[in-house]
Amino acid sequence: MACFAEHGFALDVVSIPDPQLPTVTSLKLSIGVCGLLKRPELAHPDLGFALLDEYSGQGYAFVACQAVIKHALTVLRLENILAIVLPTNTRSITLLKRLGFVYQRDIELYEQTNQLYQYLPNPI
């Protein structure tokens, strides 16, 4: 809540319709989080996401991240969006590349070597 109050963005819950319930219900199943963070160690906001294991690889993270990026660019008018990822997290790296993020450099963050990516939209 502090990040949202200070910056106007934060992580939010990713949810889908609960397959156990009738489709007429509005109840949702929470499957993870996605959003923007503003870490003091980084010059610009970064995209963060995490899903429960059983929902990984089904496209949910891609769709959630696309929505966050669109909101960041159109509503928040952010010019730079970063992402950090451990070099061993190949699934997240693949997702970031599909979204339009490009590797910038390795950085030390939280006592670990991470890879820093920057969102570079495709020119139209």
CNS distance restraints for C-alpha pairs under 8 A (distance, minus, plus):
assign (resid   1 and name CA) (resid   5 and name CA) 6.10 0.50 0.50
assign (resid   1 and name CA) (resid  10 and name CA) 7.32 0.50 0.50
assign (resid   2 and name CA) (resid   6 and name CA) 6.10 0.50 0.50
assign (resid   3 and name CA) (resid   7 and name CA) 5.72 0.50 0.50
assign (resid   3 and name CA) (resid   8 and name CA) 7.15 0.50 0.50
assign (resid   3 and name CA) (resid   9 and name CA) 6.47 0.50 0.50
assign (resid   3 and name CA) (resid  10 and name CA) 5.69 0.50 0.50
assign (resid   3 and name CA) (resid  37 and name CA) 7.10 0.50 0.50
assign (resid   3 and name CA) (resid  38 and name CA) 7.11 0.50 0.50
assign (resid   4 and name CA) (resid   8 and name CA) 4.50 0.50 0.50
assign (resid   4 and name CA) (resid   9 and name CA) 4.49 0.50 0.50
assign (resid   4 and name CA) (resid  10 and name CA) 5.12 0.50 0.50
assign (resid   5 and name CA) (resid   9 and name CA) 7.77 0.50 0.50
assign (resid   7 and name CA) (resid  38 and name CA) 7.61 0.50 0.50
assign (resid   8 and name CA) (resid  76 and name CA) 7.96 0.50 0.50
assign (resid   9 and name CA) (resid  35 and name CA) 7.31 0.50 0.50
assign (resid   9 and name CA) (resid  36 and name CA) 5.97 0.50 0.50
assign (resid   9 and name CA) (resid  37 and name CA) 7.09 0.50 0.50
assign (resid  10 and name CA) (resid  35 and name CA) 5.58 0.50 0.50
assign (resid  10 and name CA) (resid  36 and name CA) 5.05 0.50 0.50
assign (resid  10 and name CA) (resid  37 and name CA) 5.50 0.50 0.50
assign (resid  11 and name CA) (resid  33 and name CA) 6.12 0.50 0.50
assign (resid  11 and name CA) (resid  34 and name CA) 5.22 0.50 0.50
assign (resid  11 and name CA) (resid  35 and name CA) 4.06 0.50 0.50
assign (resid  11 and name CA) (resid  36 and name CA) 5.75 0.50 0.50
assign (resid  11 and name CA) (resid  37 and name CA) 6.80 0.50 0.50
assign (resid  11 and name CA) (resid  48 and name CA) 7.15 0.50 0.50
assign (resid  11 and name CA) (resid  49 and name CA) 7.88 0.50 0.50
assign (resid  12 and name CA) (resid  33 and name CA) 5.36 0.50 0.50
assign (resid  12 and name CA) (resid  34 and name CA) 5.51 0.50 0.50
assign (resid  12 and name CA) (resid  35 and name CA) 5.81 0.50 0.50
assign (resid  13 and name CA) (resid  30 and name CA) 6.50 0.50 0.50
assign (resid  13 and name CA) (resid  31 and name CA) 7.54 0.50 0.50
assign (resid  13 and name CA) (resid  32 and name CA) 5.85 0.50 0.50
assign (resid  13 and name CA) (resid  33 and name CA) 4.44 0.50 0.50
assign (resid  13 and name CA) (resid  34 and name CA) 6.51 0.50 0.50
assign (resid  14 and name CA) (resid  30 and name CA) 5.85 0.50 0.50
assign (resid  14 and name CA) (resid  31 and name CA) 5.73 0.50 0.50
assign (resid  14 and name CA) (resid  32 and name CA) 5.07 0.50 0.50
assign (resid  14 and name CA) (resid  33 and name CA) 5.05 0.50 0.50
assign (resid  14 and name CA) (resid  34 and name CA) 6.40 0.50 0.50
assign (resid  14 and name CA) (resid  64 and name CA) 7.05 0.50 0.50
assign (resid  15 and name CA) (resid  28 and name CA) 5.76 0.50 0.50
assign (resid  15 and name CA) (resid  29 and name CA) 5.20 0.50 0.50
assign (resid  15 and name CA) (resid  30 and name CA) 4.25 0.50 0.50
assign (resid  15 and name CA) (resid  31 and name CA) 5.50 0.50 0.50
assign (resid  15 and name CA) (resid  32 and name CA) 7.14 0.50 0.50
assign (resid  16 and name CA) (resid  28 and name CA) 5.37 0.50 0.50
assign (resid  16 and name CA) (resid  29 and name CA) 5.28 0.50 0.50
assign (resid  16 and name CA) (resid  30 and name CA) 6.65 0.50 0.50
assign (resid  16 and name CA) (resid  31 and name CA) 7.27 0.50 0.50
assign (resid  17 and name CA) (resid  23 and name CA) 7.59 0.50 0.50
assign (resid  17 and name CA) (resid  26 and name CA) 7.50 0.50 0.50
assign (resid  17 and name CA) (resid  27 and name CA) 6.65 0.50 0.50
assign (resid  17 and name CA) (resid  28 and name CA) 4.62 0.50 0.50
assign (resid  17 and name CA) (resid  29 and name CA) 5.87 0.50 0.50
assign (resid  18 and name CA) (resid  27 and name CA) 6.72 0.50 0.50
assign (resid  18 and name CA) (resid  28 and name CA) 5.29 0.50 0.50
assign (resid  18 and name CA) (resid  29 and name CA) 4.96 0.50 0.50
assign (resid  19 and name CA) (resid  23 and name CA) 7.90 0.50 0.50
assign (resid  21 and name CA) (resid  25 and name CA) 6.92 0.50 0.50
assign (resid  21 and name CA) (resid  27 and name CA) 7.95 0.50 0.50
assign (resid  31 and name CA) (resid  51 and name CA) 5.73 0.50 0.50
assign (resid  31 and name CA) (resid  52 and name CA) 5.65 0.50 0.50
assign (resid  31 and name CA) (resid  55 and name CA) 6.78 0.50 0.50
assign (resid  32 and name CA) (resid  49 and name CA) 7.53 0.50 0.50
assign (resid  32 and name CA) (resid  50 and name CA) 5.53 0.50 0.50
assign (resid  32 and name CA) (resid  51 and name CA) 4.05 0.50 0.50
assign (resid  32 and name CA) (resid  52 and name CA) 5.76 0.50 0.50
assign (resid  33 and name CA) (resid  48 and name CA) 7.88 0.50 0.50
assign (resid  33 and name CA) (resid  49 and name CA) 5.49 0.50 0.50
assign (resid  33 and name CA) (resid  50 and name CA) 5.45 0.50 0.50
assign (resid  33 and name CA) (resid  51 and name CA) 6.39 0.50 0.50
assign (resid  34 and name CA) (resid  47 and name CA) 7.51 0.50 0.50
assign (resid  34 and name CA) (resid  48 and name CA) 5.58 0.50 0.50
assign (resid  34 and name CA) (resid  49 and name CA) 4.15 0.50 0.50
assign (resid  34 and name CA) (resid  50 and name CA) 6.56 0.50 0.50
assign (resid  34 and name CA) (resid  61 and name CA) 7.70 0.50 0.50
assign (resid  34 and name CA) (resid  64 and name CA) 6.56 0.50 0.50
assign (resid  34 and name CA) (resid  65 and name CA) 6.65 0.50 0.50
assign (resid  34 and name CA) (resid  68 and name CA) 7.57 0.50 0.50
assign (resid  35 and name CA) (resid  47 and name CA) 5.82 0.50 0.50
assign (resid  35 and name CA) (resid  48 and name CA) 5.50 0.50 0.50
assign (resid  35 and name CA) (resid  49 and name CA) 6.54 0.50 0.50
assign (resid  35 and name CA) (resid  65 and name CA) 7.29 0.50 0.50
assign (resid  35 and name CA) (resid  68 and name CA) 5.93 0.50 0.50
assign (resid  36 and name CA) (resid  45 and name CA) 6.17 0.50 0.50
assign (resid  36 and name CA) (resid  46 and name CA) 5.45 0.50 0.50
assign (resid  36 and name CA) (resid  47 and name CA) 4.67 0.50 0.50
assign (resid  36 and name CA) (resid  48 and name CA) 5.86 0.50 0.50
assign (resid  36 and name CA) (resid  68 and name CA) 7.48 0.50 0.50
assign (resid  37 and name CA) (resid  45 and name CA) 5.46 0.50 0.50
assign (resid  37 and name CA) (resid  46 and name CA) 5.35 0.50 0.50
assign (resid  37 and name CA) (resid  47 and name CA) 6.47 0.50 0.50
assign (resid  37 and name CA) (resid  48 and name CA) 6.80 0.50 0.50
assign (resid  38 and name CA) (resid  42 and name CA) 7.31 0.50 0.50
assign (resid  38 and name CA) (resid  44 and name CA) 6.73 0.50 0.50
assign (resid  38 and name CA) (resid  45 and name CA) 4.55 0.50 0.50
assign (resid  38 and name CA) (resid  46 and name CA) 6.41 0.50 0.50
assign (resid  39 and name CA) (resid  44 and name CA) 7.96 0.50 0.50
assign (resid  39 and name CA) (resid  45 and name CA) 6.97 0.50 0.50
assign (resid  39 and name CA) (resid  46 and name CA) 7.71 0.50 0.50
assign (resid  41 and name CA) (resid 109 and name CA) 7.75 0.50 0.50
assign (resid  44 and name CA) (resid  80 and name CA) 6.21 0.50 0.50
assign (resid  44 and name CA) (resid  81 and name CA) 6.28 0.50 0.50
assign (resid  44 and name CA) (resid  82 and name CA) 6.51 0.50 0.50
assign (resid  45 and name CA) (resid  80 and name CA) 7.31 0.50 0.50
assign (resid  45 and name CA) (resid  81 and name CA) 5.57 0.50 0.50
assign (resid  45 and name CA) (resid  82 and name CA) 6.07 0.50 0.50
assign (resid  46 and name CA) (resid  81 and name CA) 5.44 0.50 0.50
assign (resid  46 and name CA) (resid  82 and name CA) 4.24 0.50 0.50
assign (resid  46 and name CA) (resid  83 and name CA) 4.75 0.50 0.50
assign (resid  46 and name CA) (resid  84 and name CA) 7.26 0.50 0.50
assign (resid  47 and name CA) (resid  65 and name CA) 7.70 0.50 0.50
assign (resid  47 and name CA) (resid  81 and name CA) 6.86 0.50 0.50
assign (resid  47 and name CA) (resid  82 and name CA) 6.22 0.50 0.50
assign (resid  47 and name CA) (resid  83 and name CA) 5.13 0.50 0.50
assign (resid  47 and name CA) (resid  84 and name CA) 7.89 0.50 0.50
assign (resid  48 and name CA) (resid  83 and name CA) 6.97 0.50 0.50
assign (resid  49 and name CA) (resid  61 and name CA) 7.13 0.50 0.50
assign (resid  49 and name CA) (resid  65 and name CA) 7.54 0.50 0.50
assign (resid  50 and name CA) (resid  61 and name CA) 7.67 0.50 0.50
assign (resid  51 and name CA) (resid  55 and name CA) 6.37 0.50 0.50
assign (resid  51 and name CA) (resid  56 and name CA) 6.21 0.50 0.50
assign (resid  51 and name CA) (resid  61 and name CA) 7.15 0.50 0.50
assign (resid  52 and name CA) (resid  56 and name CA) 6.69 0.50 0.50
assign (resid  55 and name CA) (resid  60 and name CA) 7.33 0.50 0.50
assign (resid  56 and name CA) (resid  60 and name CA) 7.35 0.50 0.50
assign (resid  56 and name CA) (resid  61 and name CA) 7.48 0.50 0.50
assign (resid  59 and name CA) (resid  63 and name CA) 6.35 0.50 0.50
assign (resid  60 and name CA) (resid  64 and name CA) 6.13 0.50 0.50
assign (resid  61 and name CA) (resid  65 and name CA) 5.91 0.50 0.50
assign (resid  62 and name CA) (resid  66 and name CA) 6.09 0.50 0.50
assign (resid  62 and name CA) (resid  95 and name CA) 6.75 0.50 0.50
assign (resid  62 and name CA) (resid  99 and name CA) 7.36 0.50 0.50
assign (resid  63 and name CA) (resid  67 and name CA) 6.33 0.50 0.50
assign (resid  64 and name CA) (resid  68 and name CA) 6.35 0.50 0.50
assign (resid  65 and name CA) (resid  69 and name CA) 6.11 0.50 0.50
assign (resid  65 and name CA) (resid  99 and name CA) 7.78 0.50 0.50
assign (resid  66 and name CA) (resid  70 and name CA) 6.11 0.50 0.50
assign (resid  66 and name CA) (resid  99 and name CA) 7.04 0.50 0.50
assign (resid  67 and name CA) (resid  71 and name CA) 6.16 0.50 0.50
assign (resid  68 and name CA) (resid  72 and name CA) 6.05 0.50 0.50
assign (resid  69 and name CA) (resid  73 and name CA) 6.16 0.50 0.50
assign (resid  70 and name CA) (resid  74 and name CA) 5.96 0.50 0.50
assign (resid  70 and name CA) (resid  75 and name CA) 7.90 0.50 0.50
assign (resid  71 and name CA) (resid  75 and name CA) 5.20 0.50 0.50
assign (resid  71 and name CA) (resid  76 and name CA) 6.48 0.50 0.50
assign (resid  72 and name CA) (resid  76 and name CA) 4.82 0.50 0.50
assign (resid  72 and name CA) (resid  77 and name CA) 6.01 0.50 0.50
assign (resid  72 and name CA) (resid  78 and name CA) 5.59 0.50 0.50
assign (resid  73 and name CA) (resid  77 and name CA) 4.69 0.50 0.50
assign (resid  73 and name CA) (resid  78 and name CA) 5.21 0.50 0.50
assign (resid  73 and name CA) (resid  79 and name CA) 6.90 0.50 0.50
assign (resid  74 and name CA) (resid  78 and name CA) 7.87 0.50 0.50
assign (resid  80 and name CA) (resid 118 and name CA) 7.24 0.50 0.50
assign (resid  80 and name CA) (resid 119 and name CA) 6.87 0.50 0.50
assign (resid  81 and name CA) (resid 118 and name CA) 5.90 0.50 0.50
assign (resid  81 and name CA) (resid 119 and name CA) 5.43 0.50 0.50
assign (resid  82 and name CA) (resid 101 and name CA) 7.89 0.50 0.50
assign (resid  82 and name CA) (resid 116 and name CA) 7.01 0.50 0.50
assign (resid  82 and name CA) (resid 117 and name CA) 5.55 0.50 0.50
assign (resid  82 and name CA) (resid 118 and name CA) 4.41 0.50 0.50
assign (resid  82 and name CA) (resid 119 and name CA) 6.09 0.50 0.50
assign (resid  83 and name CA) (resid  96 and name CA) 7.89 0.50 0.50
assign (resid  83 and name CA) (resid 101 and name CA) 7.85 0.50 0.50
assign (resid  83 and name CA) (resid 116 and name CA) 5.90 0.50 0.50
assign (resid  83 and name CA) (resid 117 and name CA) 5.02 0.50 0.50
assign (resid  83 and name CA) (resid 118 and name CA) 6.28 0.50 0.50
assign (resid  83 and name CA) (resid 119 and name CA) 7.91 0.50 0.50
assign (resid  84 and name CA) (resid 114 and name CA) 6.21 0.50 0.50
assign (resid  84 and name CA) (resid 115 and name CA) 5.53 0.50 0.50
assign (resid  84 and name CA) (resid 116 and name CA) 4.72 0.50 0.50
assign (resid  84 and name CA) (resid 117 and name CA) 6.14 0.50 0.50
assign (resid  85 and name CA) (resid  89 and name CA) 6.72 0.50 0.50
assign (resid  85 and name CA) (resid  92 and name CA) 7.17 0.50 0.50
assign (resid  85 and name CA) (resid  93 and name CA) 7.03 0.50 0.50
assign (resid  85 and name CA) (resid 114 and name CA) 5.45 0.50 0.50
assign (resid  85 and name CA) (resid 115 and name CA) 5.31 0.50 0.50
assign (resid  85 and name CA) (resid 116 and name CA) 6.80 0.50 0.50
assign (resid  86 and name CA) (resid 113 and name CA) 6.93 0.50 0.50
assign (resid  86 and name CA) (resid 114 and name CA) 4.67 0.50 0.50
assign (resid  86 and name CA) (resid 115 and name CA) 6.05 0.50 0.50
assign (resid  87 and name CA) (resid  93 and name CA) 7.86 0.50 0.50
assign (resid  87 and name CA) (resid 113 and name CA) 7.80 0.50 0.50
assign (resid  87 and name CA) (resid 114 and name CA) 6.18 0.50 0.50
assign (resid  87 and name CA) (resid 115 and name CA) 6.07 0.50 0.50
assign (resid  89 and name CA) (resid  93 and name CA) 6.35 0.50 0.50
assign (resid  90 and name CA) (resid  94 and name CA) 6.06 0.50 0.50
assign (resid  91 and name CA) (resid  95 and name CA) 6.27 0.50 0.50
assign (resid  92 and name CA) (resid  96 and name CA) 6.09 0.50 0.50
assign (resid  93 and name CA) (resid  97 and name CA) 6.25 0.50 0.50
assign (resid  94 and name CA) (resid  98 and name CA) 6.26 0.50 0.50
assign (resid  95 and name CA) (resid  99 and name CA) 6.23 0.50 0.50
assign (resid  96 and name CA) (resid 100 and name CA) 6.43 0.50 0.50
assign (resid  96 and name CA) (resid 101 and name CA) 5.22 0.50 0.50
assign (resid  96 and name CA) (resid 102 and name CA) 7.76 0.50 0.50
assign (resid  96 and name CA) (resid 117 and name CA) 7.88 0.50 0.50
assign (resid  97 and name CA) (resid 101 and name CA) 4.94 0.50 0.50
assign (resid  97 and name CA) (resid 102 and name CA) 6.31 0.50 0.50
assign (resid  99 and name CA) (resid 119 and name CA) 7.84 0.50 0.50
assign (resid 100 and name CA) (resid 119 and name CA) 5.65 0.50 0.50
assign (resid 100 and name CA) (resid 120 and name CA) 5.68 0.50 0.50
assign (resid 100 and name CA) (resid 121 and name CA) 5.78 0.50 0.50
assign (resid 100 and name CA) (resid 122 and name CA) 7.11 0.50 0.50
assign (resid 101 and name CA) (resid 117 and name CA) 5.72 0.50 0.50
assign (resid 101 and name CA) (resid 118 and name CA) 5.09 0.50 0.50
assign (resid 101 and name CA) (resid 119 and name CA) 4.07 0.50 0.50
assign (resid 101 and name CA) (resid 120 and name CA) 5.76 0.50 0.50
assign (resid 101 and name CA) (resid 121 and name CA) 7.85 0.50 0.50
assign (resid 102 and name CA) (resid 117 and name CA) 5.19 0.50 0.50
assign (resid 102 and name CA) (resid 118 and name CA) 5.36 0.50 0.50
assign (resid 102 and name CA) (resid 119 and name CA) 6.29 0.50 0.50
assign (resid 102 and name CA) (resid 120 and name CA) 6.70 0.50 0.50
assign (resid 103 and name CA) (resid 115 and name CA) 7.07 0.50 0.50
assign (resid 103 and name CA) (resid 116 and name CA) 6.05 0.50 0.50
assign (resid 103 and name CA) (resid 117 and name CA) 4.34 0.50 0.50
assign (resid 103 and name CA) (resid 118 and name CA) 6.58 0.50 0.50
assign (resid 104 and name CA) (resid 115 and name CA) 7.52 0.50 0.50
assign (resid 104 and name CA) (resid 116 and name CA) 5.55 0.50 0.50
assign (resid 104 and name CA) (resid 117 and name CA) 5.30 0.50 0.50
assign (resid 104 and name CA) (resid 118 and name CA) 6.65 0.50 0.50
assign (resid 105 and name CA) (resid 115 and name CA) 5.95 0.50 0.50
assign (resid 105 and name CA) (resid 116 and name CA) 5.46 0.50 0.50
assign (resid 105 and name CA) (resid 117 and name CA) 7.40 0.50 0.50
assign (resid 106 and name CA) (resid 113 and name CA) 6.50 0.50 0.50
assign (resid 106 and name CA) (resid 114 and name CA) 5.62 0.50 0.50
assign (resid 106 and name CA) (resid 115 and name CA) 4.47 0.50 0.50
assign (resid 106 and name CA) (resid 116 and name CA) 5.89 0.50 0.50
assign (resid 107 and name CA) (resid 113 and name CA) 5.68 0.50 0.50
assign (resid 107 and name CA) (resid 114 and name CA) 5.30 0.50 0.50
assign (resid 107 and name CA) (resid 115 and name CA) 6.06 0.50 0.50
assign (resid 107 and name CA) (resid 116 and name CA) 6.51 0.50 0.50
assign (resid 108 and name CA) (resid 112 and name CA) 5.52 0.50 0.50
assign (resid 108 and name CA) (resid 113 and name CA) 4.60 0.50 0.50
assign (resid 108 and name CA) (resid 114 and name CA) 6.03 0.50 0.50
assign (resid 109 and name CA) (resid 113 and name CA) 6.34 0.50 0.50
assign (resid 109 and name CA) (resid 114 and name CA) 6.50 0.50 0.50
